[in-house]
């Protein structure tokens, strides 16, 4: 029984025109309403062509003029010919026309790609050039039609097109020399610029050149002009507008003429253009001499004033000239287009290539890869940028191949036919949900958006301006020169600084390269801080400690603000570096001022409490609390040192962090202690109670418990004491972090008394034994952790003590004054300067606080607004009640704020708590800097202001605290 006849339609092969079947029959590819025997491979290939209808029309035209029998055999039997020919016919009407006019040229499609142009007698340059172009395009496109054929990368195609252009320039110059009389009286070198110079030419593009000559310049000019004319008529336009003075300048210049121009008159963009200069034709020795002359100017261009800003402005001008309606479709000049990649890469090359010769590469993709290897661009960013650039360039190539016209315009969103053709030409297919055109649109937008994002990230990177500002000679110094430069910058130990630099940049690793790019900037930045040597040392320690943290150097490279702010922190503070090593994640916050300053200071402890609550094990819970405290303290310190956080926010934030640590530790300790037998509350005292903690402050607290029903006071106190001892032990364990001392010395009987008392025990003690100083200490008592109802009861218990209804009698006032006088006489450390001791010195914190607290003890019973643990709030209430003159309050407030700020500054600068201001040396310079005094000024002005402010406060304290009006 015979096999049934299979019926098919040409539509099965992507053919949509009504006469497709007729055309196929005429070519012998169709018979009896089905593919002719053996024609399936040809028709399948035809269906994969970017435009099957266009390819079929091309075959029809060749059928009429070519040796069709030979061509048909090749189509059926030779996969290379089939893939190359059908790809070209379905992609380019211009190349189809060339094949029809030159019908035997299809045979060249069997050849390896060779772009050298050797013109035998009678050969026409135009024809030979177009034939080579056909071969490059056919090889480029073939894999789309025959997927088993090799894919040719964009870089290879661009290099082949560039080599073809160079070959054409050489052929044109040879032909010109035959036409110009006396051509032997001059030497002429042709320098390729732009895409040809960079080996990344398009299918259709002007070829930018510059001419350099020696000898008879008149002859050289005629020779160059004739060469341009021949090439222009045969191959492509030759554009010499990038020469000195542009179109207004001489077409040909001598070597000295070029050198003089670039030395005196060249603008920033001209050095950017020279980045891609490459001798390609004519006198090779002269061409190399030209490069030797101009290259030094290229690699010092970044030193020019406003260089980075000029390049950035130039890119914006180019973008501004794109018609607004076409900006999103302009592949070359629009936002997210090819120029975004090229400008970013060239700017990075010009800035960093001064010191790194591996960046002195002409091709964009190769330069981008080198920037990635060297660490100047993140690996992922370099890879993404490169992929997107190649994608956009491939689109550009396909669009230009259609008619061999210079175009960079992506099809409109509603041009379904053009989108489908372009998608198929680059091998994109429908995915079941989207058509080929929709897939292409999505890819195009993805790549354009990615290009724009990376362009803005790299091209406008603040660090570029900083690096560009470093003189080129400072980037590559001998050891002797480096020591001299470091000394000139203000490093007191330049030899030591050089050792740090060498340690950071030693070797050829990517890390060393990134450090090499960062350090010139950092050295200048550290030089502007109070302690350049200490800053560089700290930077080395931090870098070595974070060497295996993958994002550390990437962050510094990509975020100029981080580098600048880190330099300030490390060159000012010895408090920051150790914390930074243990909490490096805070570095990321330096890029975002809002994130660094953070949330409402009263809520700063909430995340810490939530995180620690997840741990059941007491040791791990306390370790987590300490880790989170470290993070918050570093964040607060950084914001403070950089001037982003006001004093009140600093104090409240530090206090709330301590409260959160105590609350978290207490909760964890209670969970670890088994079934609780009592309620337990923590009462904040001193600065903690007043929301006035500094960086070096201990946590002054008292602990109160209340037994549950059926539990004795002794059992409750014993259980609660065990919980508290665990908290104090774990929080106070030695660590690299700032100490966490829980100080309970303000409890009844001080260190001799029990660590925890029941509420009834406190009541009994205070009723019988409370002294005036204890009542004064209770002014700052506030519930901070544990059982809230118990805390409220404690506060209610002490109300009559700290806010006596009838105020103080004369004896109590005398006792407070006596105690204060004794503190002044005995507590000031030996050798301390009373004029600059922030706590106990004249007009310091103690003077202000004792004055305010005496007013509270005397009048809070009658003035409810005085019932606050806050010094500043109580002072404001005293003014409002008429108990303190506004001028006196202003003097006390100024002194308290200045002393508190200065005390914090000393801790930040020295890395350890101290109440004594430095009076000379780098520490004084650093403290003055933290206090807002300009760098380079006289730090003695800060000391004078401090003494002046505290003298006024001392005078008020002596009058109000010791006066008769109380």
JOJOSUL-V225346 format. One record per residue. N is the residue number from 0. RES is the residue in one small letter. OMEGA is omega in radians with two decimals (999 if undefined). Layout:
BEGIN
N	RES	OMEGA
N	RES	OMEGA
END
This chain:
BEGIN
0	x	-3.09
1	x	-3.14
2	x	-3.13
3	x	3.13
4	x	3.10
5	x	3.08
6	x	-3.14
7	x	3.11
8	x	3.07
9	x	3.13
10	x	3.10
11	x	-3.10
12	x	3.06
13	x	-3.12
14	x	-3.00
15	x	-3.06
16	x	-3.06
17	x	-3.05
18	x	-3.09
19	x	-3.11
20	x	3.12
21	x	-3.14
22	x	-3.14
23	x	3.11
24	x	-3.13
25	x	3.13
26	x	-3.13
27	x	-3.10
28	x	-3.06
29	x	3.13
30	x	3.07
31	x	3.06
32	x	3.08
33	x	3.10
34	x	3.06
35	x	-3.11
36	x	3.10
37	x	-3.08
38	x	-3.10
39	x	3.13
40	x	3.14
41	x	-3.13
42	x	3.10
43	x	3.09
44	x	3.11
45	x	-3.12
46	x	-3.14
47	x	3.11
48	x	3.14
49	x	3.08
50	x	-3.08
51	x	3.13
52	x	3.13
53	x	3.14
54	x	3.13
55	x	3.09
56	x	3.09
57	x	3.10
58	x	3.10
59	x	-3.11
60	x	3.12
61	x	3.11
62	x	-3.08
63	x	-3.00
64	x	-3.03
65	x	3.01
66	x	-2.97
67	x	-3.13
68	x	-3.14
69	x	-3.12
70	x	3.14
71	x	3.09
72	x	-3.14
73	x	3.13
74	x	-3.10
75	x	-2.96
76	x	-3.04
77	x	-3.09
78	x	-3.12
79	x	3.12
80	x	-3.12
81	x	-3.12
82	x	-3.08
83	x	-3.05
84	x	-3.10
85	x	3.08
86	x	3.14
87	x	-3.10
88	x	3.13
89	x	-3.09
90	x	-2.93
91	x	3.03
92	x	-3.12
93	x	3.14
94	x	3.02
95	x	3.10
96	x	-3.14
97	x	-3.14
98	x	3.12
99	x	3.12
100	x	-3.13
101	x	-2.92
102	x	3.11
103	x	-3.06
104	x	3.09
105	x	-3.11
106	x	3.14
107	x	-3.11
108	x	3.08
109	x	-2.99
110	x	2.94
111	x	-3.12
112	x	3.08
113	x	-3.01
114	x	3.11
115	x	-3.10
116	x	3.03
117	x	-3.01
118	x	3.04
119	x	-3.14
120	x	3.09
121	x	-3.13
122	x	3.11
123	x	-3.08
124	x	-3.10
125	x	-3.11
126	x	-3.10
127	x	3.11
128	x	-3.09
129	x	3.11
130	x	3.10
131	x	3.11
132	x	3.08
133	x	-3.09
134	x	3.11
135	x	-3.10
136	x	-3.12
137	x	3.12
138	x	3.12
139	x	-3.00
140	x	-2.91
141	x	-3.06
142	x	3.10
143	x	-3.10
144	x	3.10
145	x	-3.01
146	x	3.12
147	x	3.09
148	x	-3.05
149	x	2.99
150	x	-3.14
151	x	-3.09
152	x	3.11
153	x	-3.06
154	x	3.13
155	x	3.14
156	x	-3.12
157	x	3.11
158	x	3.11
159	x	3.11
160	x	3.11
161	x	3.11
162	x	3.10
163	x	3.12
164	x	3.11
165	x	3.11
166	x	3.12
167	x	3.10
168	x	3.13
169	x	3.11
170	x	3.13
171	x	3.13
172	x	3.10
173	x	3.12
174	x	3.14
175	x	-3.13
176	x	3.11
177	x	-3.09
178	x	-3.04
179	x	3.12
180	x	3.06
181	x	-3.11
182	x	-3.13
183	x	3.14
184	x	3.12
185	x	2.98
186	x	-3.11
187	x	3.06
188	x	3.11
189	x	-3.13
190	x	3.07
191	x	3.12
192	x	3.04
193	x	-3.02
194	x	3.11
195	x	3.10
196	x	-3.10
197	x	-3.12
198	x	-3.11
199	x	-3.05
200	x	3.04
201	x	3.00
202	x	-3.14
203	x	-3.11
204	x	2.90
205	x	3.03
206	x	-3.10
207	x	3.14
208	x	2.97
209	x	-3.12
210	x	3.01
211	x	-3.02
212	x	2.98
213	x	-3.12
214	x	-3.08
215	x	-3.06
216	x	3.08
217	x	3.09
218	x	-3.13
219	x	3.13
220	x	3.11
221	x	-3.13
222	x	3.13
223	x	-3.12
224	x	3.13
225	x	3.10
226	x	3.12
227	x	-3.12
228	x	-3.13
229	x	-3.14
230	x	-3.13
231	x	-3.14
232	x	-2.99
233	x	-2.92
234	x	-3.03
235	x	3.06
236	x	3.04
237	x	-3.01
238	x	-3.14
239	x	-3.05
240	x	3.12
241	x	3.12
242	x	3.08
243	x	-3.11
244	x	3.06
245	x	-3.08
246	x	3.12
247	x	-3.09
248	x	3.12
249	x	-3.14
250	x	-3.08
251	x	3.08
252	x	3.04
253	x	3.10
254	x	3.13
255	x	3.12
256	x	3.08
257	x	-3.10
258	x	-3.13
259	x	-3.11
260	x	-3.07
261	x	3.12
262	x	-2.98
263	x	-2.86
264	x	-2.99
265	x	3.09
266	x	-3.03
267	x	-3.06
268	x	-3.13
269	x	3.06
270	x	3.07
271	x	3.13
272	x	-3.12
273	x	3.13
274	x	-3.06
275	x	-3.10
276	x	-3.11
277	x	3.08
278	x	-3.06
279	x	-3.08
280	x	3.12
281	x	-3.04
282	x	-3.05
283	x	-3.12
284	x	3.12
285	x	3.11
286	x	3.12
287	x	3.11
288	x	3.09
289	x	3.12
290	x	-3.13
291	x	-3.14
292	x	-2.98
293	x	-3.06
294	x	3.10
295	x	3.10
296	x	3.14
297	x	-3.00
298	x	2.92
299	x	-3.09
300	x	-3.07
301	x	3.10
302	x	-3.09
303	x	3.14
304	x	3.11
305	x	-3.10
306	x	-3.09
307	x	3.14
308	x	3.13
309	x	-3.13
310	x	3.13
311	x	3.13
312	x	3.13
313	x	3.11
314	x	3.14
315	x	3.12
316	x	3.11
317	x	-3.12
318	x	-3.11
319	x	-3.10
320	x	3.10
321	x	3.11
322	x	-3.02
323	x	-3.12
324	x	-3.09
325	x	-3.00
326	x	-3.09
327	x	-3.13
328	x	-3.07
329	x	-3.07
330	x	-3.00
331	x	-2.94
332	x	-3.04
333	x	3.09
334	x	-3.11
335	x	-3.12
336	x	-3.05
337	x	-3.13
338	x	3.08
339	x	3.12
340	x	-3.02
341	x	3.13
342	x	-3.13
343	x	-3.12
344	x	-3.11
345	x	3.12
346	x	3.10
347	x	3.11
348	x	-3.06
349	x	-3.14
350	x	-3.03
351	x	-3.11
352	x	3.08
353	x	-3.09
354	x	-3.09
355	x	-3.06
356	x	3.12
357	x	3.11
358	x	-3.08
359	x	-3.06
360	x	-3.06
361	x	-3.05
362	x	-3.10
363	x	-3.08
364	x	3.12
365	x	3.11
366	x	3.12
367	x	3.09
368	x	3.12
369	x	3.08
370	x	3.10
371	x	3.13
372	x	-3.09
373	x	3.10
374	x	3.14
375	x	3.05
376	x	3.11
377	x	-3.12
378	x	-3.12
379	x	3.13
380	x	3.13
381	x	-3.13
382	x	-3.14
383	x	3.13
384	x	-3.12
385	x	3.13
386	x	-3.12
387	x	3.12
388	x	3.14
389	x	3.12
390	x	-3.12
391	x	3.11
392	x	3.11
393	x	3.06
394	x	3.14
395	x	3.13
396	x	-3.09
397	x	-3.14
398	x	-3.12
399	x	-3.11
400	x	-3.07
401	x	-3.08
402	x	-3.04
403	x	3.06
404	x	-3.13
405	x	3.13
406	x	3.11
407	x	-2.99
408	x	3.10
409	x	-3.11
410	x	3.09
411	x	-3.08
412	x	-3.07
413	x	3.12
414	x	-3.01
415	x	-3.10
416	x	-3.12
417	x	-3.14
418	x	3.14
419	x	3.13
420	x	-3.09
421	x	3.12
422	x	-3.12
423	x	-3.10
424	x	3.11
425	x	3.02
426	x	3.09
427	x	-3.11
428	x	3.04
429	x	-3.09
430	x	-3.14
431	x	3.09
432	x	-3.11
433	x	3.02
434	x	3.10
435	x	-3.12
436	x	3.13
437	x	3.07
438	x	3.12
439	x	3.13
440	x	-3.14
441	x	3.13
442	x	-3.13
443	x	-3.13
444	x	3.11
445	x	-3.11
446	x	3.13
447	x	3.12
448	x	3.14
449	x	3.10
450	x	-3.11
451	x	-3.14
452	x	-3.12
453	x	3.09
454	x	-3.11
455	x	3.13
456	x	-3.05
457	x	-3.02
458	x	-3.13
459	x	3.14
460	x	-3.10
461	x	-3.10
462	x	-3.14
463	x	-3.13
464	x	3.13
465	x	-3.14
466	x	-3.12
467	x	-3.13
468	x	3.12
469	x	-3.14
470	x	-3.10
471	x	-3.10
472	x	3.12
473	x	-3.13
474	x	-3.12
475	x	-3.07
476	x	2.91
477	x	-3.13
478	x	-3.13
479	x	3.14
480	x	-3.13
481	x	3.12
482	x	3.14
483	x	-3.14
484	x	3.14
485	x	3.10
486	x	-3.14
487	x	3.12
488	x	3.10
489	x	3.09
490	x	-3.08
491	x	3.08
492	x	-3.08
493	x	3.11
494	x	3.10
495	x	3.12
496	x	-3.14
497	x	3.10
498	x	3.10
499	x	-3.13
500	x	-3.11
501	x	3.13
502	x	-3.09
503	x	-3.04
504	x	-3.09
505	x	3.05
506	x	-3.07
507	x	-3.12
508	x	3.10
509	x	3.14
510	x	3.14
511	x	3.13
512	x	3.14
513	x	3.10
514	x	3.11
515	x	3.10
516	x	-3.07
517	x	-2.96
518	x	3.10
519	x	3.11
520	x	-3.09
521	x	3.14
522	x	3.09
523	x	-3.14
524	x	3.11
525	x	3.14
526	x	3.12
527	x	3.13
528	x	-3.12
529	x	-3.09
530	x	-3.09
531	x	-3.11
532	x	3.13
533	x	3.11
534	x	3.14
535	x	3.09
536	x	3.13
537	x	3.13
538	x	3.10
539	x	-3.12
540	x	3.13
541	x	-3.11
542	x	3.13
543	x	3.13
544	x	-3.10
545	x	-3.05
546	x	-3.12
547	x	3.06
548	x	-2.91
549	x	-3.03
550	x	-3.00
551	x	-3.10
552	x	3.10
553	x	3.12
554	x	-3.13
555	x	-3.13
556	x	-3.00
557	x	-3.06
558	x	-3.11
559	x	-3.13
560	x	-3.14
561	x	-3.14
562	x	-3.09
563	x	-3.11
564	x	3.10
565	x	3.12
566	x	3.11
567	x	-3.09
568	x	-3.06
569	x	3.14
570	x	-3.13
571	x	-2.90
572	x	2.97
573	x	3.09
574	x	-3.00
575	x	-2.94
576	x	-3.12
577	x	3.08
578	x	-3.08
579	x	3.12
580	x	-3.08
581	x	3.09
582	x	-3.03
583	x	-3.10
584	x	3.13
585	x	3.10
586	x	-3.12
587	x	-3.10
588	x	-3.13
589	x	3.13
590	x	-3.01
591	x	-3.07
592	x	-3.11
593	x	3.12
594	x	3.14
595	x	3.13
596	x	2.98
597	x	-2.99
598	x	3.03
599	x	-3.07
600	x	3.14
601	x	-3.14
602	x	-3.01
603	x	-3.09
604	x	-3.05
605	x	3.12
606	x	3.14
607	x	3.14
608	x	-3.12
609	x	-3.10
610	x	-3.08
611	x	-3.11
612	x	-3.11
613	x	-3.07
614	x	3.07
615	x	-3.12
616	x	-3.06
617	x	-3.09
618	x	3.14
619	x	3.13
620	x	-3.14
621	x	3.09
622	x	3.11
623	x	3.12
624	x	3.14
625	x	3.13
626	x	3.14
627	x	3.06
628	x	3.12
629	x	3.12
630	x	-3.08
631	x	3.13
632	x	3.12
633	x	3.10
634	x	-3.12
635	x	-3.13
636	x	-3.14
637	x	3.13
638	x	-3.14
639	x	-3.10
640	x	-3.12
641	x	3.07
642	x	-3.10
643	x	-3.03
644	x	3.14
645	x	-3.05
646	x	-3.10
647	x	3.14
648	x	3.10
649	x	-3.07
650	x	3.13
651	x	-3.13
652	x	3.12
653	x	3.13
654	x	-3.11
655	x	3.05
656	x	3.11
657	x	3.13
658	x	-3.14
659	x	3.10
660	x	-3.14
661	x	3.13
662	x	-3.13
663	x	3.14
664	x	3.13
665	x	3.14
666	x	-3.12
667	x	-3.13
668	x	3.11
669	x	3.11
670	x	-3.10
671	x	-3.05
672	x	-3.13
673	x	-3.10
674	x	-3.11
675	x	3.13
676	x	-3.11
677	x	2.95
678	x	-3.08
679	x	3.13
680	x	3.09
681	x	3.13
682	x	3.09
683	x	3.14
684	x	3.04
685	x	-3.10
686	x	3.10
687	x	3.12
688	x	-3.10
689	x	-3.08
690	x	-3.03
691	x	-3.10
692	x	2.97
693	x	-3.09
694	x	-3.08
695	x	-3.04
696	x	2.93
697	x	3.06
698	x	3.06
699	x	-3.07
700	x	2.90
701	x	-3.12
702	x	3.13
703	x	3.12
704	x	3.07
705	x	-3.08
706	x	3.00
707	x	-3.14
708	x	3.10
709	x	-3.13
710	x	-3.14
711	x	3.09
712	x	-3.10
713	x	3.13
714	x	3.14
715	x	-3.12
716	x	-3.14
717	x	3.13
718	x	-3.12
719	x	3.13
720	x	3.09
721	x	3.10
722	x	-3.09
723	x	3.13
724	x	3.08
725	x	3.14
726	x	-3.10
727	x	-3.13
728	x	-3.09
729	x	3.12
730	x	-3.09
731	x	-3.13
732	x	-3.12
733	x	-3.09
734	x	3.04
735	x	-3.13
736	x	2.99
737	x	-3.01
738	x	3.09
739	x	-3.11
740	x	3.08
741	x	-2.99
742	x	3.14
743	x	-3.06
744	x	3.13
745	x	3.11
746	x	3.08
747	x	-3.12
748	x	3.06
749	x	-3.09
750	x	-3.13
751	x	-3.08
752	x	3.11
753	x	-3.09
754	x	-3.14
755	x	3.06
756	x	2.99
757	x	3.11
758	x	3.13
759	x	3.14
760	x	3.07
761	x	-3.11
762	x	-3.12
763	x	-3.13
764	x	-3.06
765	x	3.14
766	x	-3.01
767	x	-2.91
768	x	-3.00
769	x	3.09
770	x	-3.06
771	x	-3.13
772	x	3.11
773	x	3.08
774	x	3.09
775	x	3.13
776	x	-3.13
777	x	3.09
778	x	-3.10
779	x	-3.11
780	x	3.12
781	x	3.08
782	x	-3.13
783	x	-3.07
784	x	3.09
785	x	-3.07
786	x	-3.03
787	x	-3.12
788	x	3.08
789	x	3.09
790	x	3.12
791	x	3.11
792	x	3.12
793	x	3.13
794	x	3.10
795	x	3.13
796	x	-3.03
797	x	-3.11
798	x	-3.10
799	x	-3.11
800	x	-3.05
801	x	3.10
802	x	-3.06
803	x	-3.05
804	x	-3.09
805	x	3.14
806	x	-3.12
807	x	3.02
808	x	-3.06
809	x	-3.12
810	x	-3.13
811	x	3.11
812	x	3.13
813	x	-3.12
814	x	3.12
815	x	3.12
816	x	3.14
817	x	-3.13
818	x	-3.13
819	x	3.12
820	x	3.13
821	x	3.09
822	x	3.13
823	x	-3.04
824	x	-2.94
825	x	-2.99
826	x	-3.14
827	x	-3.09
828	x	3.11
829	x	3.13
830	x	-3.13
831	x	3.11
832	x	-3.08
833	x	3.14
834	x	-3.12
835	x	3.06
836	x	-2.94
837	x	-3.07
838	x	-3.00
839	x	-3.13
840	x	-3.11
841	x	-3.13
842	x	-3.13
843	x	-3.04
844	x	-3.09
845	x	3.13
846	x	-3.10
847	x	-3.03
848	x	3.12
849	x	3.12
850	x	-3.13
851	x	-3.11
852	x	3.08
853	x	3.07
854	x	3.12
855	x	-3.13
856	x	-3.10
857	x	-2.91
858	x	-3.07
859	x	3.09
860	x	-3.10
861	x	-3.09
862	x	-3.05
863	x	-3.10
864	x	3.10
865	x	-3.07
866	x	-3.12
867	x	3.09
868	x	-3.08
869	x	3.13
870	x	-3.08
871	x	3.12
872	x	3.11
873	x	3.13
874	x	3.11
875	x	3.13
876	x	3.13
877	x	3.09
878	x	-3.12
879	x	-3.12
880	x	-3.13
881	x	-3.11
882	x	-3.09
883	x	3.13
884	x	-3.10
885	x	3.14
886	x	3.11
887	x	3.12
888	x	3.13
889	x	3.13
890	x	3.14
891	x	-3.14
892	x	-3.14
893	x	-3.13
894	x	-3.11
895	x	3.13
896	x	-3.12
897	x	-3.13
898	x	3.13
899	x	3.13
900	x	-3.12
901	x	3.11
902	x	3.08
903	x	-3.12
904	x	3.13
905	x	3.13
906	x	3.13
907	x	-3.10
908	x	-3.05
909	x	-3.12
910	x	3.09
911	x	-3.05
912	x	3.07
913	x	3.09
914	x	-3.05
915	x	3.09
916	x	3.00
917	x	-3.10
918	x	3.10
919	x	3.03
920	x	-3.05
921	x	3.13
922	x	3.10
923	x	3.11
924	x	-3.11
925	x	3.13
926	x	3.12
927	x	3.11
928	x	3.11
929	x	-3.12
930	x	3.04
931	x	3.11
932	x	-3.02
933	x	3.10
934	x	3.13
935	x	3.11
936	x	-3.14
937	x	-3.13
938	x	3.08
939	x	3.11
940	x	3.09
941	x	3.14
942	x	3.12
943	x	3.12
944	x	-3.14
945	x	-3.12
946	x	-3.14
947	x	-3.11
948	x	-3.10
949	x	3.05
950	x	3.12
951	x	3.13
952	x	3.13
953	x	3.13
954	x	3.10
955	x	-3.12
956	x	-3.14
957	x	-3.13
958	x	-3.06
959	x	-3.07
960	x	-3.09
961	x	-3.04
962	x	-3.07
963	x	-3.03
964	x	-3.07
965	x	999
END
